[in-house]
Amino acid sequence: MLNIIATAILGLVAWISLSVVELKTETAVITQKVSENHKMLTVLWDDFLEGRNGNLAWVDTSAGVKATSKEKIQKSP
């Protein structure tokens, strides 16, 4: 009877150990994927902002006046 209980406890400890190792592995993979996505999105975001540089809203901080854009605003018919 004691051998059965010891075997069950040893099996449980082994299962928990394998689960923790698997969890750490999955976490490392997810961390790597998030890091790569962040690098890619940073480049895309910088390109997007550089492309819109002439069409961004401007602010006159000295007068406290805020405007939508320096370009003409077309009214829809």
A tleap script that builds the chain and sets N, CA, C and O, in Angstrom:
source leaprc.protein.ff14SB
mol = sequence {
  NMET LEU ASN ILE ILE ALA THR ALA ILE LEU
  GLY LEU VAL ALA TRP ILE SER LEU SER VAL
  VAL GLU LEU LYS THR GLU THR ALA VAL ILE
  THR GLN LYS VAL SER GLU ASN HIE LYS MET
  LEU THR VAL LEU TRP ASP ASP PHE LEU GLU
  GLY ARG ASN GLY ASN LEU ALA TRP VAL ASP
  THR SER ALA GLY VAL LYS ALA THR SER LYS
  GLU LYS ILE GLN LYS SER CPRO
}
set mol.1.N position { 0.818 -1.201 0.000 }
set mol.1.CA position { 0.000 0.000 0.000 }
set mol.1.C position { 0.865 1.269 0.000 }
set mol.1.O position { 0.555 2.249 -0.678 }
set mol.2.N position { 1.944 1.226 0.768 }
set mol.2.CA position { 2.845 2.377 0.854 }
set mol.2.C position { 3.532 2.631 -0.491 }
set mol.2.O position { 3.776 3.780 -0.861 }
set mol.3.N position { 3.839 1.564 -1.212 }
set mol.3.CA position { 4.476 1.709 -2.533 }
set mol.3.C position { 3.535 2.390 -3.526 }
set mol.3.O position { 3.981 3.176 -4.362 }
set mol.4.N position { 2.251 2.098 -3.441 }
set mol.4.CA position { 1.261 2.698 -4.346 }
set mol.4.C position { 1.141 4.195 -4.074 }
set mol.4.O position { 1.088 4.998 -5.007 }
set mol.5.N position { 1.098 4.565 -2.805 }
set mol.5.CA position { 0.988 5.989 -2.441 }
set mol.5.C position { 2.260 6.734 -2.863 }
set mol.5.O position { 2.175 7.840 -3.397 }
set mol.6.N position { 3.421 6.150 -2.634 }
set mol.6.CA position { 4.684 6.788 -3.016 }
set mol.6.C position { 4.766 6.952 -4.528 }
set mol.6.O position { 5.218 7.987 -5.019 }
set mol.7.N position { 4.331 5.936 -5.264 }
set mol.7.CA position { 4.341 6.011 -6.724 }
set mol.7.C position { 3.378 7.091 -7.222 }
set mol.7.O position { 3.690 7.823 -8.162 }
set mol.8.N position { 2.213 7.187 -6.590 }
set mol.8.CA position { 1.238 8.208 -6.983 }
set mol.8.C position { 1.772 9.613 -6.703 }
set mol.8.O position { 1.611 10.515 -7.526 }
set mol.9.N position { 2.396 9.797 -5.561 }
set mol.9.CA position { 2.961 11.108 -5.221 }
set mol.9.C position { 4.108 11.454 -6.181 }
set mol.9.O position { 4.207 12.586 -6.653 }
set mol.10.N position { 4.963 10.481 -6.463 }
set mol.10.CA position { 6.066 10.711 -7.396 }
set mol.10.C position { 5.544 11.037 -8.792 }
set mol.10.O position { 6.095 11.903 -9.472 }
set mol.11.N position { 4.493 10.354 -9.222 }
set mol.11.CA position { 3.876 10.641 -10.516 }
set mol.11.C position { 3.285 12.036 -10.559 }
set mol.11.O position { 3.396 12.731 -11.569 }
set mol.12.N position { 2.650 12.452 -9.456 }
set mol.12.CA position { 2.067 13.795 -9.393 }
set mol.12.C position { 3.152 14.865 -9.462 }
set mol.12.O position { 3.008 15.864 -10.167 }
set mol.13.N position { 4.242 14.646 -8.720 }
set mol.13.CA position { 5.351 15.608 -8.744 }
set mol.13.C position { 5.978 15.676 -10.143 }
set mol.13.O position { 6.327 16.759 -10.614 }
set mol.14.N position { 6.119 14.533 -10.798 }
set mol.14.CA position { 6.673 14.511 -12.153 }
set mol.14.C position { 5.750 15.247 -13.132 }
set mol.14.O position { 6.226 15.993 -13.987 }
set mol.15.N position { 4.445 15.041 -13.012 }
set mol.15.CA position { 3.479 15.715 -13.879 }
set mol.15.C position { 3.520 17.224 -13.678 }
set mol.15.O position { 3.485 17.984 -14.645 }
set mol.16.N position { 3.595 17.661 -12.410 }
set mol.16.CA position { 3.670 19.100 -12.117 }
set mol.16.C position { 4.958 19.680 -12.696 }
set mol.16.O position { 4.944 20.774 -13.261 }
set mol.17.N position { 6.067 18.961 -12.561 }
set mol.17.CA position { 7.343 19.447 -13.100 }
set mol.17.C position { 7.288 19.592 -14.617 }
set mol.17.O position { 7.750 20.591 -15.167 }
set mol.18.N position { 6.728 18.604 -15.283 }
set mol.18.CA position { 6.617 18.684 -16.743 }
set mol.18.C position { 5.688 19.818 -17.166 }
set mol.18.O position { 5.942 20.480 -18.172 }
set mol.19.N position { 4.623 20.047 -16.414 }
set mol.19.CA position { 3.691 21.137 -16.733 }
set mol.19.C position { 4.360 22.492 -16.583 }
set mol.19.O position { 4.138 23.389 -17.396 }
set mol.20.N position { 5.179 22.650 -15.549 }
set mol.20.CA position { 5.881 23.918 -15.336 }
set mol.20.C position { 6.892 24.161 -16.452 }
set mol.20.O position { 7.004 25.284 -16.945 }
set mol.21.N position { 7.617 23.146 -16.852 }
set mol.21.CA position { 8.592 23.290 -17.944 }
set mol.21.C position { 7.885 23.650 -19.241 }
set mol.21.O position { 8.358 24.506 -19.988 }
set mol.22.N position { 6.750 23.001 -19.517 }
set mol.22.CA position { 5.988 23.308 -20.730 }
set mol.22.C position { 5.458 24.736 -20.701 }
set mol.22.O position { 5.466 25.423 -21.722 }
set mol.23.N position { 4.997 25.184 -19.534 }
set mol.23.CA position { 4.490 26.543 -19.393 }
set mol.23.C position { 5.597 27.563 -19.632 }
set mol.23.O position { 5.385 28.572 -20.304 }
set mol.24.N position { 6.776 27.297 -19.082 }
set mol.24.CA position { 7.904 28.214 -19.296 }
set mol.24.C position { 8.292 28.270 -20.767 }
set mol.24.O position { 8.625 29.337 -21.283 }
set mol.25.N position { 8.253 27.129 -21.442 }
set mol.25.CA position { 8.580 27.086 -22.865 }
set mol.25.C position { 7.572 27.885 -23.678 }
set mol.25.O position { 7.954 28.665 -24.550 }
set mol.26.N position { 6.285 27.692 -23.395 }
set mol.26.CA position { 5.251 28.443 -24.115 }
set mol.26.C position { 5.376 29.937 -23.852 }
set mol.26.O position { 5.190 30.745 -24.761 }
set mol.27.N position { 5.686 30.304 -22.625 }
set mol.27.CA position { 5.855 31.718 -22.283 }
set mol.27.C position { 7.029 32.320 -23.038 }
set mol.27.O position { 6.945 33.454 -23.511 }
set mol.28.N position { 8.117 31.577 -23.155 }
set mol.28.CA position { 9.286 32.074 -23.890 }
set mol.28.C position { 8.956 32.263 -25.370 }
set mol.28.O position { 9.382 33.242 -25.983 }
set mol.29.N position { 8.203 31.331 -25.942 }
set mol.29.CA position { 7.818 31.445 -27.355 }
set mol.29.C position { 6.920 32.654 -27.561 }
set mol.29.O position { 7.105 33.409 -28.516 }
set mol.30.N position { 5.951 32.845 -26.677 }
set mol.30.CA position { 5.042 33.994 -26.791 }
set mol.30.C position { 5.809 35.297 -26.633 }
set mol.30.O position { 5.552 36.258 -27.358 }
set mol.31.N position { 6.742 35.341 -25.700 }
set mol.31.CA position { 7.555 36.549 -25.497 }
set mol.31.C position { 8.345 36.882 -26.756 }
set mol.31.O position { 8.437 38.049 -27.139 }
set mol.32.N position { 8.906 35.885 -27.393 }
set mol.32.CA position { 9.668 36.107 -28.632 }
set mol.32.C position { 8.766 36.625 -29.744 }
set mol.32.O position { 9.143 37.544 -30.472 }
set mol.33.N position { 7.572 36.039 -29.880 }
set mol.33.CA position { 6.645 36.490 -30.924 }
set mol.33.C position { 6.200 37.923 -30.682 }
set mol.33.O position { 6.117 38.710 -31.625 }
set mol.34.N position { 5.914 38.274 -29.439 }
set mol.34.CA position { 5.505 39.641 -29.123 }
set mol.34.C position { 6.640 40.613 -29.414 }
set mol.34.O position { 6.406 41.711 -29.920 }
set mol.35.N position { 7.853 40.220 -29.099 }
set mol.35.CA position { 9.006 41.078 -29.361 }
set mol.35.C position { 9.185 41.325 -30.864 }
set mol.35.O position { 9.438 42.454 -31.285 }
set mol.36.N position { 9.052 40.273 -31.662 }
set mol.36.CA position { 9.169 40.421 -33.118 }
set mol.36.C position { 8.035 41.279 -33.677 }
set mol.36.O position { 8.265 42.111 -34.554 }
set mol.37.N position { 6.827 41.084 -33.182 }
set mol.37.CA position { 5.700 41.914 -33.635 }
set mol.37.C position { 5.916 43.374 -33.274 }
set mol.37.O position { 5.599 44.263 -34.064 }
set mol.38.N position { 6.450 43.627 -32.093 }
set mol.38.CA position { 6.704 45.003 -31.676 }
set mol.38.C position { 7.723 45.667 -32.595 }
set mol.38.O position { 7.556 46.823 -32.986 }
set mol.39.N position { 8.785 44.926 -32.941 }
set mol.39.CA position { 9.792 45.483 -33.859 }
set mol.39.C position { 9.165 45.818 -35.207 }
set mol.39.O position { 9.418 46.886 -35.764 }
set mol.40.N position { 8.346 44.908 -35.732 }
set mol.40.CA position { 7.729 45.113 -37.031 }
set mol.40.C position { 6.750 46.294 -36.989 }
set mol.40.O position { 6.754 47.141 -37.882 }
set mol.41.N position { 5.925 46.343 -35.959 }
set mol.41.CA position { 4.935 47.420 -35.870 }
set mol.41.C position { 5.580 48.773 -35.617 }
set mol.41.O position { 5.050 49.797 -36.048 }
set mol.42.N position { 6.710 48.795 -34.928 }
set mol.42.CA position { 7.416 50.061 -34.714 }
set mol.42.C position { 7.876 50.639 -36.046 }
set mol.42.O position { 7.734 51.838 -36.286 }
set mol.43.N position { 8.418 49.805 -36.898 }
set mol.43.CA position { 8.863 50.261 -38.222 }
set mol.43.C position { 7.670 50.730 -39.043 }
set mol.43.O position { 7.729 51.787 -39.670 }
set mol.44.N position { 6.582 49.949 -39.048 }
set mol.44.CA position { 5.391 50.337 -39.812 }
set mol.44.C position { 4.789 51.635 -39.289 }
set mol.44.O position { 4.362 52.477 -40.078 }
set mol.45.N position { 4.750 51.805 -37.983 }
set mol.45.CA position { 4.183 53.017 -37.390 }
set mol.45.C position { 5.035 54.227 -37.748 }
set mol.45.O position { 4.500 55.286 -38.073 }
set mol.46.N position { 6.365 54.079 -37.690 }
set mol.46.CA position { 7.244 55.186 -38.065 }
set mol.46.C position { 7.048 55.563 -39.536 }
set mol.46.O position { 7.011 56.748 -39.867 }
set mol.47.N position { 6.923 54.578 -40.412 }
set mol.47.CA position { 6.665 54.855 -41.824 }
set mol.47.C position { 5.334 55.558 -42.008 }
set mol.47.O position { 5.230 56.484 -42.814 }
set mol.48.N position { 4.324 55.136 -41.279 }
set mol.48.CA position { 3.005 55.764 -41.367 }
set mol.48.C position { 3.064 57.224 -40.935 }
set mol.48.O position { 2.495 58.094 -41.594 }
set mol.49.N position { 3.748 57.492 -39.834 }
set mol.49.CA position { 3.843 58.867 -39.351 }
set mol.49.C position { 4.658 59.743 -40.295 }
set mol.49.O position { 4.328 60.915 -40.480 }
set mol.50.N position { 5.714 59.201 -40.893 }
set mol.50.CA position { 6.503 59.978 -41.841 }
set mol.50.C position { 5.692 60.290 -43.086 }
set mol.50.O position { 5.830 61.376 -43.650 }
set mol.51.N position { 4.854 59.370 -43.525 }
set mol.51.CA position { 4.026 59.591 -44.710 }
set mol.51.C position { 2.929 60.613 -44.472 }
set mol.51.O position { 2.501 61.285 -45.410 }
set mol.52.N position { 2.470 60.740 -43.247 }
set mol.52.CA position { 1.397 61.679 -42.926 }
set mol.52.C position { 1.933 62.996 -42.388 }
set mol.52.O position { 1.154 63.837 -41.939 }
set mol.53.N position { 3.216 63.187 -42.423 }
set mol.53.CA position { 3.830 64.365 -41.810 }
set mol.53.C position { 3.248 65.671 -42.343 }
set mol.53.O position { 3.071 66.612 -41.569 }
set mol.54.N position { 2.948 65.761 -43.629 }
set mol.54.CA position { 2.411 66.993 -44.184 }
set mol.54.C position { 0.927 67.177 -43.944 }
set mol.54.O position { 0.393 68.255 -44.206 }
set mol.55.N position { 0.248 66.154 -43.453 }
set mol.55.CA position { -1.193 66.228 -43.297 }
set mol.55.C position { -1.612 66.152 -41.832 }
set mol.55.O position { -2.775 65.873 -41.542 }
set mol.56.N position { -0.699 66.393 -40.917 }
set mol.56.CA position { -1.043 66.344 -39.503 }
set mol.56.C position { -1.600 67.690 -39.053 }
set mol.56.O position { -1.260 68.732 -39.613 }
set mol.57.N position { -2.434 67.657 -38.066 }
set mol.57.CA position { -2.990 68.886 -37.508 }
set mol.57.C position { -1.866 69.699 -36.875 }
set mol.57.O position { -0.880 69.140 -36.393 }
set mol.58.N position { -2.019 71.002 -36.879 }
set mol.58.CA position { -1.021 71.861 -36.282 }
set mol.58.C position { -1.642 72.624 -35.132 }
set mol.58.O position { -2.855 72.831 -35.081 }
set mol.59.N position { -0.796 73.035 -34.216 }
set mol.59.CA position { -1.263 73.746 -33.028 }
set mol.59.C position { -0.399 74.984 -32.855 }
set mol.59.O position { 0.829 74.915 -32.916 }
set mol.60.N position { -1.058 76.117 -32.639 }
set mol.60.CA position { -0.348 77.357 -32.336 }
set mol.60.C position { -0.367 77.521 -30.819 }
set mol.60.O position { -1.336 78.028 -30.254 }
set mol.61.N position { 0.704 77.093 -30.171 }
set mol.61.CA position { 0.720 77.098 -28.715 }
set mol.61.C position { 0.822 78.504 -28.138 }
set mol.61.O position { 0.371 78.746 -27.019 }
set mol.62.N position { 1.409 79.431 -28.886 }
set mol.62.CA position { 1.550 80.784 -28.339 }
set mol.62.C position { 0.198 81.483 -28.243 }
set mol.62.O position { -0.027 82.253 -27.309 }
set mol.63.N position { -0.703 81.231 -29.186 }
set mol.63.CA position { -2.017 81.870 -29.160 }
set mol.63.C position { -3.080 80.956 -28.565 }
set mol.63.O position { -4.193 81.400 -28.283 }
set mol.64.N position { -2.750 79.700 -28.374 }
set mol.64.CA position { -3.719 78.761 -27.843 }
set mol.64.C position { -4.772 78.375 -28.868 }
set mol.64.O position { -5.864 77.937 -28.507 }
set mol.65.N position { -4.442 78.539 -30.173 }
set mol.65.CA position { -5.391 78.232 -31.236 }
set mol.65.C position { -5.091 76.841 -31.769 }
set mol.65.O position { -3.939 76.513 -32.054 }
set mol.66.N position { -6.124 76.032 -31.902 }
set mol.66.CA position { -5.959 74.695 -32.457 }
set mol.66.C position { -6.733 74.620 -33.760 }
set mol.66.O position { -7.866 75.095 -33.841 }
set mol.67.N position { -6.127 74.026 -34.781 }
set mol.67.CA position { -6.770 73.894 -36.083 }
set mol.67.C position { -6.737 72.441 -36.517 }
set mol.67.O position { -5.945 71.650 -36.007 }
set mol.68.N position { -7.602 72.090 -37.463 }
set mol.68.CA position { -7.661 70.714 -37.923 }
set mol.68.C position { -6.525 70.393 -38.880 }
set mol.68.O position { -5.973 69.294 -38.816 }
set mol.69.N position { -6.157 71.307 -39.760 }
set mol.69.CA position { -5.092 71.038 -40.720 }
set mol.69.C position { -4.702 72.328 -41.399 }
set mol.69.O position { -5.476 73.285 -41.422 }
set mol.70.N position { -3.487 72.358 -41.961 }
set mol.70.CA position { -3.070 73.522 -42.749 }
set mol.70.C position { -3.614 73.454 -44.160 }
set mol.70.O position { -3.676 74.468 -44.855 }
set mol.71.N position { -4.016 72.245 -44.595 }
set mol.71.CA position { -4.544 72.088 -45.945 }
set mol.71.C position { -5.985 72.566 -45.998 }
set mol.71.O position { -6.652 72.697 -44.971 }
set mol.72.N position { -6.463 72.827 -47.237 }
set mol.72.CA position { -7.857 73.232 -47.408 }
set mol.72.C position { -8.775 72.079 -47.032 }
set mol.72.O position { -8.495 70.916 -47.323 }
set mol.73.N position { -9.849 72.419 -46.397 }
set mol.73.CA position { -10.851 71.413 -46.051 }
set mol.73.C position { -11.943 71.477 -47.103 }
set mol.73.O position { -12.570 72.516 -47.308 }
set mol.74.N position { -12.160 70.341 -47.770 }
set mol.74.CA position { -13.193 70.298 -48.799 }
set mol.74.C position { -14.525 69.948 -48.162 }
set mol.74.O position { -14.635 68.989 -47.397 }
set mol.75.N position { -15.526 70.735 -48.488 }
set mol.75.CA position { -16.856 70.450 -47.968 }
set mol.75.C position { -17.548 69.485 -48.902 }
set mol.75.O position { -17.491 69.631 -50.123 }
set mol.76.N position { -18.197 68.506 -48.322 }
set mol.76.CA position { -18.923 67.543 -49.161 }
set mol.76.C position { -20.232 68.160 -49.621 }
set mol.76.O position { -20.861 68.902 -48.865 }
set mol.77.N position { -20.664 67.863 -50.872 }
set mol.77.CA position { -21.863 68.487 -51.431 }
set mol.77.C position { -23.122 68.013 -50.756 }
set mol.77.O position { -24.216 68.448 -51.116 }
savepdb mol mol.pdb
quit
